[in-house]
Amino acid sequence: MIDVCLLGTGGMMPLPYRFLTAMMLRYNGKSILVDCGEATQIALRKAGWSPNPIDVICFTHYHADHVSGLPGMLLTMGNAERKEPLLLIGPKGLERVVSSLRVIAPELPFEIVCREIASPEEEFTFDGMPDLTMSAFRVNHNVTCYGYDFRLSRKGRFNVDNATALDIPRNYWGILQNGNDVTLDDGRVITPDMVLGQARTGLHLTYCTDTRPCKQIVEYAKGADLLICEGMYGEADKLSKAKEKKHMTFYEAAEIARDAGVKELWLTHYSPSLRNPKEFMKETKAIFPAAIAAKDGRMAELSFPEEEK
């Protein structure tokens, strides 16, 4: 199970009724924050979520509306007496950007570890988040920018009959179920595939913002349970502006969702001039019926398919 909260849905500047785009994912007692624009702390508190379990902060790119909330977030974590290291992930230049922002947050009681994405595509795994894989993929903005794809794999069911037939002591069952080999007292090596069924359907979430449509989004989002994608403009006559600024319209995001065959699309990163995104959803839904004009604080619990539990 993965919990998702779209903390803010605004682009360019925070508004009284819309925070800047940020998304938080929770799994196995750990949290990953993607982007941290101004007022993300407030959005987090309003959603009823805490910064204390944030283990990783990822940045799509370094425009101010995606990074300017970092100093305050770090200070909040420090004031909560955090001691554990915090991993930051982002495009090249991450250490320079973080160092500059930390001029106003110079002393923290925890270590910051920066990991810069060095290639167009890169895969990450994290301690304490078993079976969760995150992939960063380059998108098409006017600066280097990445989307993030999250996949939670799910092992097959533990076959008690096989384990019994192989005379495997019960104290080894959990180890095998977690995907680890065991060596029995009689010298036999038992591997997980000997007692686990076929892998079951996992969970899949894709997040991208500040980009023109590109094939990478469709490829990574293929079959996703949820695609969170920018829709900067809802007005049909803003297509030329979207192309100029390297952003997307609602309709382009809907086409990506349709082509990728995702289950649901949340639009985000609205232009400040777009006061009521719902006005444009009839035309958007004509392209992709499962499109939603997301509001700040929208949450979802992504669960494994019921028939495979």
C-alpha positions as CSV (number, residue, x, y, z in Angstrom):
1,M,0.0,0.0,0.0
2,I,1.2,3.5,-0.9
3,D,-0.3,6.7,0.5
4,V,-0.1,9.8,-1.8
5,C,-0.9,13.4,-1.1
6,L,-0.7,16.2,-3.6
7,L,0.2,19.0,-1.2
8,G,-0.1,21.8,-3.7
9,T,-1.2,22.3,-7.2
10,G,0.0,25.8,-8.2
11,G,2.7,26.9,-10.5
12,M,4.9,30.0,-10.5
13,M,3.6,31.5,-7.2
14,P,1.6,30.5,-4.2
15,L,-1.9,31.9,-3.9
16,P,-4.2,32.3,-1.0
17,Y,-6.2,29.4,-2.3
18,R,-3.5,27.3,-3.9
19,F,-0.1,26.2,-2.7
20,L,2.8,25.4,-5.0
21,T,3.2,22.0,-6.5
22,A,4.6,19.3,-4.2
23,M,3.8,15.6,-3.7
24,M,4.4,13.3,-0.8
25,L,4.4,9.6,-0.9
26,R,4.4,7.3,2.2
27,Y,5.3,3.7,2.3
28,N,6.4,1.3,5.1
29,G,6.6,4.2,7.6
30,K,8.9,6.2,5.4
31,S,8.2,9.2,3.2
32,I,9.4,10.8,0.0
33,L,8.7,14.4,-0.9
34,V,8.9,15.5,-4.5
35,D,9.5,19.2,-4.9
36,C,9.4,21.7,-2.1
37,G,8.2,25.1,-3.2
38,E,7.4,28.1,-1.0
39,A,4.7,27.2,1.6
40,T,5.1,23.4,1.3
41,Q,5.4,23.4,5.2
42,I,2.0,24.9,5.5
43,A,0.5,22.6,2.9
44,L,1.9,19.6,4.8
45,R,0.4,20.7,8.1
46,K,-2.9,21.5,6.5
47,A,-3.0,18.0,5.0
48,G,-2.4,16.6,8.5
49,W,0.9,15.0,7.5
50,S,4.2,15.4,9.3
51,P,7.7,16.3,8.1
52,N,9.3,14.0,10.6
53,P,9.3,10.8,8.6
54,I,10.6,12.4,5.4
55,D,13.6,10.4,4.4
56,V,14.1,11.6,0.8
57,I,13.4,14.9,-1.0
58,C,13.5,14.8,-4.8
59,F,13.5,17.9,-7.1
60,T,12.3,17.9,-10.6
61,H,14.3,21.0,-11.4
62,Y,15.6,24.2,-9.7
63,H,13.0,26.9,-10.6
64,A,12.0,28.8,-7.5
65,D,8.5,27.5,-7.3
66,H,9.9,24.0,-6.8
67,V,12.8,24.6,-4.4
68,S,12.3,27.8,-2.4
69,G,10.5,26.0,0.5
70,L,13.6,23.9,1.3
71,P,15.3,26.1,3.9
72,G,12.1,26.3,6.0
73,M,11.4,22.6,5.6
74,L,15.0,21.8,6.8
75,L,14.6,24.2,9.8
76,T,11.3,22.6,10.7
77,M,12.9,19.1,10.7
78,G,15.8,20.5,12.8
79,N,13.4,22.0,15.3
80,A,11.8,18.6,15.6
81,E,15.2,17.3,16.7
82,R,15.7,15.1,13.7
83,K,19.0,13.3,13.9
84,E,18.8,10.9,10.9
85,P,20.5,11.8,7.6
86,L,18.3,13.3,4.9
87,L,18.8,12.3,1.3
88,L,18.3,14.9,-1.4
89,I,18.0,13.9,-5.1
90,G,18.0,16.2,-8.1
91,P,19.6,17.2,-11.4
92,K,23.2,18.3,-11.7
93,G,23.8,21.4,-9.6
94,L,22.0,20.0,-6.6
95,E,24.9,20.6,-4.1
96,R,25.3,24.2,-5.4
97,V,21.6,25.0,-5.1
98,V,21.3,23.4,-1.6
99,S,24.4,25.2,-0.4
100,S,23.0,28.5,-1.6
101,L,19.6,28.0,0.0
102,R,21.2,26.9,3.3
103,V,22.7,30.3,3.8
104,I,19.5,30.9,5.9
105,A,19.6,27.4,7.4
106,P,23.3,26.9,8.1
107,E,23.1,24.8,11.3
108,L,21.1,21.6,11.3
109,P,21.3,18.6,13.7
110,F,21.3,16.1,10.9
111,E,23.4,15.4,7.9
112,I,22.3,16.2,4.4
113,V,23.4,13.8,1.6
114,C,23.1,15.1,-2.0
115,R,22.8,12.7,-4.9
116,E,22.9,14.3,-8.3
117,I,21.2,12.6,-11.3
118,A,24.0,12.0,-13.8
119,S,22.2,10.6,-16.8
120,P,18.9,10.9,-18.7
121,E,17.5,7.9,-16.8
122,E,18.5,6.7,-13.3
123,E,17.1,4.2,-10.9
124,F,17.1,4.4,-7.1
125,T,16.3,2.1,-4.2
126,F,16.1,3.2,-0.5
127,D,16.9,1.6,2.9
128,G,13.8,0.8,4.8
129,M,11.6,0.8,1.7
130,P,11.7,-2.8,0.5
131,D,10.4,-3.5,-3.0
132,L,10.0,0.2,-3.8
133,T,12.0,1.4,-6.9
134,M,12.1,5.0,-8.1
135,S,13.2,6.0,-11.6
136,A,14.1,9.5,-12.6
137,F,13.7,10.3,-16.3
138,R,14.5,13.5,-18.3
139,V,11.6,15.5,-19.6
140,N,11.4,18.5,-21.9
141,H,11.5,21.8,-20.1
142,N,13.6,25.0,-20.7
143,V,16.0,23.8,-18.0
144,T,17.1,20.3,-17.1
145,C,14.1,18.6,-15.5
146,Y,13.1,15.1,-14.4
147,G,9.9,13.2,-13.9
148,Y,9.8,10.5,-11.2
149,D,8.3,7.0,-11.5
150,F,7.6,4.8,-8.5
151,R,7.0,1.1,-8.6
152,L,6.2,-1.1,-5.6
153,S,6.7,-4.8,-6.5
154,R,4.9,-7.6,-4.8
155,K,6.2,-11.1,-4.2
156,G,4.2,-14.2,-4.8
157,R,2.2,-15.9,-2.0
158,F,4.2,-18.1,0.4
159,N,3.4,-21.8,-0.4
160,V,3.0,-23.5,2.9
161,D,2.7,-26.9,1.2
162,N,6.0,-26.5,-0.6
163,A,7.7,-25.4,2.6
164,T,6.3,-28.3,4.5
165,A,7.3,-30.8,1.8
166,L,10.8,-29.5,1.8
167,D,10.9,-29.8,5.6
168,I,11.8,-26.2,6.1
169,P,11.7,-25.1,9.8
170,R,9.1,-22.3,10.4
171,N,11.7,-19.9,11.7
172,Y,13.0,-19.6,8.2
173,W,9.7,-18.9,6.5
174,G,9.7,-15.2,7.1
175,I,13.3,-14.9,5.8
176,L,12.3,-16.7,2.6
177,Q,9.1,-14.6,2.2
178,N,11.2,-11.5,2.4
179,G,13.2,-12.7,-0.6
180,N,16.3,-14.0,1.1
181,D,18.1,-17.4,0.7
182,V,18.5,-19.6,3.8
183,T,20.9,-22.5,4.5
184,L,19.4,-25.3,6.6
185,D,21.3,-27.2,9.3
186,D,21.6,-30.1,6.9
187,G,23.4,-27.9,4.4
188,R,20.6,-27.5,1.9
189,V,20.3,-24.0,0.4
190,I,16.7,-22.9,0.0
191,T,15.9,-20.0,-2.4
192,P,12.7,-18.0,-2.3
193,D,11.5,-19.3,-5.7
194,M,11.2,-22.7,-4.1
195,V,8.4,-21.6,-1.8
196,L,7.0,-18.5,-3.4
197,G,4.4,-18.3,-6.2
198,Q,4.6,-16.0,-9.2
199,A,5.0,-12.3,-8.4
200,R,1.7,-10.5,-8.0
201,T,0.6,-7.2,-9.5
202,G,2.4,-4.3,-7.8
203,L,1.6,-0.5,-7.6
204,H,2.7,2.1,-10.0
205,L,2.7,5.9,-9.7
206,T,4.2,8.5,-12.1
207,Y,4.8,12.2,-11.4
208,C,5.9,14.8,-13.9
209,T,5.6,18.5,-14.1
210,D,7.1,21.4,-16.1
211,T,7.5,19.7,-19.4
212,R,6.2,19.5,-22.9
213,P,4.6,16.2,-23.9
214,C,7.4,13.6,-24.6
215,K,7.6,9.9,-25.2
216,Q,9.4,9.3,-22.0
217,I,6.3,10.1,-19.9
218,V,4.2,7.7,-21.9
219,E,6.8,5.0,-21.6
220,Y,7.3,5.3,-17.9
221,A,3.6,5.9,-17.1
222,K,2.5,2.8,-19.1
223,G,-0.3,1.2,-17.1
224,A,0.2,3.3,-14.0
225,D,-2.3,3.2,-11.2
226,L,-2.0,7.0,-11.0
227,L,-0.3,9.7,-13.2
228,I,0.1,13.1,-11.6
229,C,0.9,15.4,-14.5
230,E,1.1,19.1,-15.1
231,G,-1.7,21.0,-16.8
232,M,-0.5,24.5,-16.8
233,Y,-3.3,25.8,-19.1
234,G,-6.9,24.8,-19.5
235,E,-7.7,27.4,-22.2
236,A,-7.5,26.1,-25.7
237,D,-6.0,29.3,-27.0
238,K,-3.0,28.9,-24.6
239,L,-1.4,26.1,-26.6
240,S,1.1,28.5,-28.2
241,K,2.1,29.9,-24.8
242,A,2.5,26.3,-23.5
243,K,4.9,25.5,-26.3
244,E,6.8,28.7,-25.7
245,K,7.2,28.2,-22.0
246,K,7.7,24.4,-22.2
247,H,4.5,23.5,-20.3
248,M,1.4,21.5,-21.1
249,T,-2.3,22.1,-21.6
250,F,-5.0,19.9,-19.9
251,Y,-5.7,18.3,-23.2
252,E,-2.1,17.3,-23.9
253,A,-1.8,15.8,-20.4
254,A,-5.1,13.9,-21.1
255,E,-3.6,12.5,-24.3
256,I,-0.6,11.3,-22.5
257,A,-2.8,9.5,-19.9
258,R,-4.8,8.0,-22.7
259,D,-1.8,6.8,-24.7
260,A,-0.1,5.4,-21.5
261,G,-3.3,3.5,-20.5
262,V,-3.1,4.8,-16.9
263,K,-6.0,4.2,-14.5
264,E,-6.3,7.8,-13.3
265,L,-4.9,11.2,-14.0
266,W,-4.5,14.1,-11.5
267,L,-3.8,17.4,-13.1
268,T,-1.6,19.9,-11.2
269,H,0.8,22.9,-11.6
270,Y,-1.9,25.3,-12.7
271,S,-1.1,28.8,-14.0
272,P,-1.9,31.5,-11.5
273,S,-4.4,32.9,-14.1
274,L,-6.3,29.7,-14.0
275,R,-8.8,30.3,-11.2
276,N,-11.2,27.4,-11.7
277,P,-9.6,24.3,-13.5
278,K,-13.0,22.5,-13.4
279,E,-14.3,24.8,-16.1
280,F,-12.1,22.9,-18.6
281,M,-12.7,19.3,-17.5
282,K,-15.6,18.4,-19.9
283,E,-13.3,18.7,-22.9
284,T,-10.4,17.1,-20.9
285,K,-12.6,14.1,-19.9
286,A,-13.7,13.7,-23.5
287,I,-10.0,12.7,-24.2
288,F,-9.4,10.8,-20.9
289,P,-12.5,10.2,-18.8
290,A,-10.6,9.3,-15.6
291,A,-9.0,12.8,-15.5
292,I,-9.3,14.9,-12.3
293,A,-8.6,18.6,-11.8
294,A,-6.8,18.0,-8.5
295,K,-7.0,20.4,-5.6
296,D,-4.5,21.0,-2.8
297,G,-4.4,18.2,-0.3
298,R,-5.9,15.6,-2.6
299,M,-5.0,12.1,-1.1
300,A,-5.3,8.6,-2.3
301,E,-4.4,5.2,-0.9
302,L,-3.1,3.0,-3.6
303,S,-3.8,-0.6,-2.7
304,F,-2.9,-4.0,-4.2
305,P,-5.7,-5.6,-6.4
306,E,-8.2,-7.2,-4.1
307,E,-8.3,-10.4,-6.1
308,E,-4.6,-11.0,-5.5
309,K,-4.5,-10.5,-1.8
